[in-house]
């Protein structure tokens, strides 16, 4: 395994595995917790070769928390969320859980009866898990006890992808990825279950990750490579342009950095907000 980069405290970090390496095969999501960056690795789409890689604060890939096997399936892990000592991750039509300390598998929320392509995850203030179904145009709410509810989205919100809970209002925000310039948008679900468009732009095409830094929202576009910044007053600016398809970004307060996996480049980078 070859690691190229600088410490996470610096302006940017890029991790690139050797050609034979598998730890950063198609990185989709990255989350920081207690000194470790967890990166979900899709591997080959449709194959049971997914993994959750571990990266330390110096930028070194230290191993895997979870690796798919015949007895422990993990096909295409994508969005992740942490609740207590549990890491939750979407995997096609199920949501899997793993112990952050040991990697031991926990509960599996099976949504295969209706879900088509689970993508991102978020945890709200009440401990509910929220998952986006990009092909089913729906959201799923999973209560702490495991009861799941499918919530169909209005037709205008095609291909929901990135999810994040607003730190002030507690509302669920989501980004869409219809794949057509000008049709992707950022929206929110109110406490009463209504929907409101937050932001549109003629360049929004395939929005992916969504994260808050205080009241400021950041979101990536995996098709155009843009990372956007949306201020609390509604001002939109392009934070940066990245090659390699920026995917499900997150914010690590302890590092004061955005973590941005680059799906097609096979590594991830960090950005100062």
Rosetta blueprint (number, residue, H / E / L):
1 X L
2 X L
3 X L
4 X L
5 X L
6 X L
7 X L
8 X L
9 X L
10 X L
11 X L
12 X L
13 X L
14 X L
15 X L
16 X L
17 X L
18 X L
19 X L
20 X L
21 X L
22 X L
23 X L
24 X L
25 X L
26 X L
27 X E
28 X E
29 X E
30 X E
31 X E
32 X E
33 X E
34 X L
35 X L
36 X E
37 X E
38 X E
39 X E
40 X E
41 X E
42 X L
43 X L
44 X L
45 X L
46 X L
47 X L
48 X L
49 X L
50 X L
51 X E
52 X E
53 X E
54 X E
55 X E
56 X E
57 X L
58 X L
59 X L
60 X L
61 X E
62 X E
63 X E
64 X E
65 X E
66 X E
67 X E
68 X L
69 X L
70 X L
71 X L
72 X L
73 X L
74 X L
75 X L
76 X L
77 X E
78 X E
79 X E
80 X E
81 X E
82 X E
83 X E
84 X L
85 X L
86 X E
87 X E
88 X E
89 X E
90 X E
91 X E
92 X L
93 X L
94 X E
95 X E
96 X E
97 X E
98 X E
99 X E
100 X L
101 X L
102 X L
103 X L
104 X L
105 X E
106 X E
107 X E
108 X E
109 X E
110 X E
111 X L
112 X L
113 X L
114 X L
115 X L
116 X L
117 X L
118 X E
119 X E
120 X E
121 X E
122 X E
123 X E
124 X L
125 X L
126 X L
127 X L
128 X L
129 X E
130 X E
131 X E
132 X E
133 X E
134 X L
135 X L
136 X L
137 X L
138 X E
139 X E
140 X E
141 X E
142 X E
143 X L
144 X L
145 X L
146 X L
147 X L
148 X E
149 X E
150 X E
151 X E
152 X E
153 X L
154 X L
155 X L
156 X L
157 X L
158 X L
159 X L
160 X E
161 X E
162 X E
163 X E
164 X E
165 X E
166 X L
167 X L
168 X L
169 X L
170 X L
171 X L
172 X E
173 X E
174 X E
175 X E
176 X E
177 X L
178 X L
179 X L
180 X L
181 X L
182 X L
183 X L
184 X L
185 X E
186 X E
187 X E
188 X E
189 X E
190 X L
191 X L
192 X L
193 X L
194 X L
195 X E
196 X E
197 X E
198 X E
199 X E
200 X E
201 X L
202 X L
203 X L
204 X L
205 X L
206 X L
207 X E
208 X E
209 X E
210 X E
211 X E
212 X E
213 X E
214 X L
215 X L
216 X E
217 X E
218 X E
219 X E
220 X E
221 X E
222 X L
223 X L
224 X L
225 X L
226 X E
227 X E
228 X E
229 X E
230 X E
231 X L
232 X L
233 X L
234 X L
235 X L
236 X E
237 X E
238 X E
239 X E
240 X E
241 X E
242 X L
243 X L
244 X L
245 X L
246 X E
247 X L
248 X E
249 X L
250 X E
251 X E
252 X E
253 X L
254 X L
255 X L
256 X L
257 X E
258 X E
259 X E
260 X E
261 X E
262 X E
263 X L
264 X L
265 X L
266 X L
267 X E
268 X E
269 X E
270 X E
271 X E
272 X L
273 X L
